Every structure is written in C-alpha cells, then in structure tokens.
Amino acid sequence: MGRRGCRAPARPATERPAPATALRLGRRAVAALLGQPLPVEAHDLEAVLVGTGRAPATGPLAALADRLPALS
C-alpha cells in the first residue's frame, strides 16, 4: 500500500504483491511519459497506481494531477 491514502486495488489473498523491480520499471515508464522525474517522496506503488489512473493524485503527486494519468 502506498503512502498518503493511496491504496492498491483489492486482490485475492493468494495473489502475491507486485515485485519491487516491476514497480520501479512502472515508475520509470510513467516518468518517461510525463517527461520528468516523479517526486522522490512518492512510493513506487503510489507512482504506478496514480500514473495509470487507478488511484487519485494526492500527496507528492498532487502537483502533477493535471497531467495524470500518463498511461491508462
């Protein structure tokens, strides 16, 4: 679960969380589509969820809300 109220969608209890390397790659993809780095205060999960439109832009990503989602 991300910080500042960002929550991952519900998933079956048997499903594993996304690997950290996949989240880092997703974060880099969102940043590349925006053409700028994402705030370091935003967790990778939060960056991916917000960047793909699966969570609202809050906290450190709120300043980019008008440009998100970058990928949907």
C-alpha positions as CSV (number, residue, x, y, z in Angstrom):
1,M,0.0,0.0,0.0
2,G,1.3,3.4,-0.9
3,R,1.6,6.3,1.5
4,R,-0.8,9.2,2.0
5,G,-4.0,7.3,1.4
6,C,-3.1,5.6,-1.9
7,R,-4.5,2.1,-1.8
8,A,-3.9,-0.8,-4.0
9,P,-7.0,-2.4,-5.6
10,A,-8.4,-5.4,-3.7
11,R,-6.9,-8.7,-4.9
12,P,-7.3,-12.3,-3.8
13,A,-5.5,-13.3,-0.7
14,T,-3.5,-15.8,-2.7
15,E,-2.1,-13.3,-5.2
16,R,1.4,-12.0,-4.5
17,P,2.2,-8.3,-4.4
18,A,4.0,-6.8,-7.4
19,P,7.7,-7.3,-7.3
20,A,9.8,-4.3,-6.4
21,T,11.6,-4.4,-9.8
22,A,8.3,-4.3,-11.7
23,L,7.2,-1.3,-9.6
24,R,10.4,0.6,-10.3
25,L,10.1,-0.1,-14.0
26,G,6.5,1.1,-14.0
27,R,7.5,4.2,-12.1
28,R,10.2,4.9,-14.7
29,A,7.7,4.4,-17.6
30,V,5.3,6.9,-16.0
31,A,8.1,9.4,-15.5
32,A,9.2,8.9,-19.1
33,L,5.7,9.5,-20.4
34,L,5.5,12.7,-18.4
35,G,8.9,13.8,-19.5
36,Q,10.1,14.5,-15.9
37,P,11.1,12.6,-12.8
38,L,8.4,11.9,-10.2
39,P,8.9,13.2,-6.7
40,V,11.2,11.0,-4.7
41,E,8.7,11.2,-1.8
42,A,6.2,9.2,-3.8
43,H,6.5,5.4,-3.3
44,D,6.8,3.3,-6.4
45,L,3.4,1.6,-5.9
46,E,1.8,5.0,-5.5
47,A,3.5,6.3,-8.6
48,V,2.3,3.3,-10.7
49,L,-1.3,3.4,-9.4
50,V,-1.6,7.2,-9.9
51,G,0.3,7.2,-13.2
52,T,-2.0,4.5,-14.6
53,G,-5.2,6.2,-13.3
54,R,-6.0,3.5,-10.7
55,A,-5.7,6.0,-7.8
56,P,-6.2,9.7,-7.4
57,A,-3.2,12.0,-7.4
58,T,-2.6,13.1,-3.8
59,G,0.4,13.9,-1.6
60,P,3.6,14.4,-3.5
61,L,1.9,13.6,-6.8
62,A,-0.9,16.1,-6.4
63,A,1.2,18.8,-8.3
64,L,1.1,16.6,-11.4
65,A,-2.7,15.8,-11.2
66,D,-3.5,17.8,-14.3
67,R,-1.0,15.6,-16.3
68,L,-2.1,12.2,-14.8
69,P,-2.8,9.5,-15.7
70,A,0.1,9.3,-18.0
71,L,-0.9,5.7,-19.1
72,S,-4.4,4.3,-18.9
